Amino acid sequence: MDILFFKAALAVYLASTAGFIGSLLIRRVALARVSAWVLTSAFALHTVFIALRWLGSGYSPAVNLPEALSFIAWAITAIYLAFQIWTKTRVLGAFVTPLSLALVIASSSGVMGTVEADQSLKTYWVTAHVFLSLTGGALFALACCSALMYLVQDSLIRGRKIHGLYRVLPSLGDLDRINHFSVVWGFMFLTMGIISGSVWAGTAWGSHISWDPKQIATLAAWFLCGLLLHQRLVIGWKGRRAAFLSIGAFAILLFAFVGVNLFFTTIHTF
């Protein structure tokens, strides 16, 4: 039953992505509004899938890489839907939904079977670690998307290309506020995720830090995210510099979450 909800969510994600990209191409915000409702339906279906998966397996909904990719897509969608109510930046979906769709597609081959994982992962600490870390990653993904759209809008203004595309894009102020909010809360969630994971590792593995490749990459990403937060809050970095650093921080964080499992041997299977 849960797989039917996943397949339905995938199809609706695809429809929403097509709608958002179409709204950008034909420069019509009305289509983006409809696509936002379609995306809400995809999110609802995805939520049911995750809930059924969690109840059926007893594990947190991201105990392996495919499950984690699915959860990140769900979290990105949830945060974006909340943001577009707050700022009315519906056209930002043209940057967000392709990322969510790509993550759902990437997770599809791994979530079709049964969940198999170590029994030691059935703990509240692992659940907290997964939710906090991946939600932090989702917030930085949204910061990256808003940064990309900021650079597009900024280049149009600098080049004095004031045409239809400029008018449908969110304002630079809204995009910078989304970036700032995402960076602040993303760093907080990521920090709490690292702490909860360290507590569990001390219990399960006998050491809070084992210098596993995934731990090293995550700490490197955390340090860069902290640098970005420092530059924004203390030095007052905004605009293009903050946008470029947001993109770089997310790239390293994405490598820590996904790339390490593909290129290195790690004790982390989730």
URJO-V126476 format. One record per pair of residues at least 12 apart in sequence whose C-alpha atoms are under 8 Angstrom apart, sorted by the first residue. I is the first residue (numbers start at 1). J is the second residue. Records with the same first field share a line. If there is no record, write none. Layout:
I=J ; J
This chain:
2=48 ; 49 ; 50 ; 52 ; 53
3=49 ; 111 ; 112
5=45 ; 46 ; 48 ; 49
6=45 ; 46 ; 49
8=42 ; 45
9=41 ; 42 ; 43 ; 45 ; 46
10=42 ; 101 ; 104 ; 105
12=38 ; 39 ; 41 ; 42
13=38 ; 39 ; 42 ; 97 ; 100 ; 101
14=101
15=35 ; 38
16=35 ; 36 ; 38 ; 39 ; 97
17=35 ; 93 ; 94 ; 97 ; 98 ; 101
19=31 ; 32 ; 34 ; 35
20=32 ; 35 ; 36 ; 91 ; 93 ; 94 ; 97
21=94
23=91 ; 94
24=91 ; 94 ; 165 ; 168
27=164 ; 165 ; 168
28=168
29=90 ; 91 ; 168
32=90 ; 91 ; 93
33=90
36=81 ; 90 ; 93
39=77
40=81
43=74 ; 77 ; 78
46=74
47=74
50=71
57=114 ; 115
58=122
59=121 ; 122 ; 127
60=122 ; 126 ; 127 ; 130
62=130 ; 270
63=117 ; 121 ; 130 ; 269 ; 270
64=117 ; 269 ; 270
65=107 ; 258 ; 269 ; 270
66=106 ; 107 ; 108 ; 109 ; 110 ; 111
67=107 ; 110 ; 111 ; 270
68=107 ; 134 ; 270
69=103 ; 104 ; 106 ; 107
70=103 ; 104 ; 107
71=134
72=100 ; 103 ; 134 ; 135 ; 137 ; 138
73=99 ; 100 ; 101 ; 103 ; 104 ; 138
74=100
75=134 ; 135 ; 138
76=96 ; 100 ; 135 ; 138 ; 139 ; 141 ; 142
77=96 ; 97 ; 100
79=138 ; 139 ; 142
80=93 ; 96 ; 142
83=178
87=174
89=169 ; 170 ; 174
91=168 ; 169 ; 170
92=145 ; 146 ; 149 ; 169 ; 170
95=145 ; 146 ; 149
96=142 ; 145
120=204
125=196 ; 197 ; 199 ; 200
126=196 ; 197 ; 200
128=193 ; 196
129=192 ; 193 ; 194 ; 195 ; 196 ; 197
130=193
131=193
132=189 ; 190 ; 192 ; 193
133=189 ; 190 ; 191 ; 192 ; 193 ; 194
134=190
135=186 ; 189 ; 190
136=185 ; 186 ; 187 ; 188 ; 189 ; 190
137=186 ; 190 ; 250 ; 253 ; 254
138=186
139=182 ; 183 ; 185 ; 186
140=182 ; 183 ; 186 ; 246 ; 249 ; 250
141=250
142=179 ; 182
143=178 ; 179 ; 180 ; 182 ; 183 ; 246 ; 247
144=179 ; 243 ; 246 ; 247 ; 250
146=175 ; 176 ; 178 ; 179 ; 243
147=175 ; 176 ; 179 ; 240 ; 242 ; 243 ; 244 ; 246 ; 247
148=243 ; 247
149=169 ; 175
150=172 ; 175 ; 176 ; 239 ; 240 ; 243
151=240 ; 243
153=166 ; 169 ; 171 ; 172
154=172
176=238 ; 239
179=243 ; 246
180=232
183=225 ; 228 ; 229 ; 246
184=229
187=222 ; 225 ; 226 ; 229
190=222
191=222
212=266 ; 267
213=260 ; 264 ; 265 ; 266
214=256 ; 257 ; 260 ; 261 ; 266 ; 268
217=252 ; 253 ; 255 ; 256 ; 260
218=253 ; 256 ; 257
220=252
221=249 ; 250 ; 252 ; 253 ; 256
222=253
224=249
225=246 ; 249
228=242 ; 245 ; 246 ; 249
